[in-house]
Amino acid sequence: MNLSAFLKEQRKHNNLTQEDLAAKSGVGLRLVREIEQGKVTMRMDKVNQILALFGAELTVNFKEYKNG
């Protein structure tokens, strides 16, 4: 499941509008809308601020890098 689908599913499961989610998480409505629309560039700290409401966080998973 991708981030946009997860957020939308959790928001609906908790009977929240996008406006409610923005207010409860302390971020702007625009950010909530952009995440749900699949925008690919955004600040991880703001994304995690929203995901914290649902007991989740976005993390970085480093893949093994082979030079050459």
C-alpha positions as CSV (number, residue, x, y, z in Angstrom):
1,M,0.0,0.0,0.0
2,N,1.4,3.4,-0.8
3,L,1.3,6.5,1.3
4,S,-1.6,8.2,-0.4
5,A,-3.8,5.1,-0.1
6,F,-2.9,4.5,3.5
7,L,-3.6,8.1,4.6
8,K,-6.9,8.2,2.8
9,E,-8.0,4.8,4.2
10,Q,-7.0,5.8,7.7
11,R,-8.7,9.1,7.5
12,K,-12.0,7.6,6.3
13,H,-11.8,4.8,8.8
14,N,-11.6,7.4,11.6
15,N,-14.4,9.4,10.0
16,L,-12.3,12.4,9.4
17,T,-12.5,14.9,6.6
18,Q,-9.4,16.3,5.0
19,E,-10.0,19.5,7.0
20,D,-10.4,17.5,10.2
21,L,-7.1,15.7,9.6
22,A,-5.2,18.8,8.8
23,A,-6.5,20.5,12.0
24,K,-5.9,17.5,14.3
25,S,-2.4,16.9,12.9
26,G,-1.4,20.6,12.9
27,V,-0.6,20.8,9.2
28,G,-2.2,22.7,6.3
29,L,-5.1,21.3,4.3
30,R,-3.0,21.7,1.2
31,L,-0.5,19.1,2.4
32,V,-3.2,16.6,3.3
33,R,-4.7,17.0,-0.2
34,E,-1.3,16.7,-1.9
35,I,-0.4,13.5,0.0
36,E,-3.8,11.9,-0.9
37,Q,-3.2,13.0,-4.6
38,G,0.1,11.2,-4.6
39,K,2.5,14.2,-4.7
40,V,6.0,12.8,-4.8
41,T,8.0,15.6,-3.1
42,M,7.2,16.9,0.4
43,R,8.8,17.2,3.8
44,M,9.0,14.0,5.7
45,D,8.6,15.7,9.1
46,K,5.3,17.1,8.0
47,V,4.2,13.7,6.6
48,N,5.2,12.0,9.9
49,Q,3.3,14.7,11.8
50,I,0.1,13.5,10.1
51,L,0.9,9.7,10.3
52,A,1.6,10.0,14.0
53,L,-2.2,10.3,14.5
54,F,-2.5,6.7,13.2
55,G,0.5,5.3,15.0
56,A,2.6,5.2,11.8
57,E,5.6,6.9,10.4
58,L,7.4,7.1,7.1
59,T,11.0,5.9,7.3
60,V,14.0,5.6,5.0
61,N,15.2,2.2,4.2
62,F,18.7,2.2,2.8
63,K,19.4,-0.4,0.2
64,E,22.8,-1.9,-0.2
65,Y,24.9,0.3,-2.5
66,K,27.5,-1.3,-4.7
67,N,29.9,1.0,-6.4
68,G,30.7,-0.1,-9.9
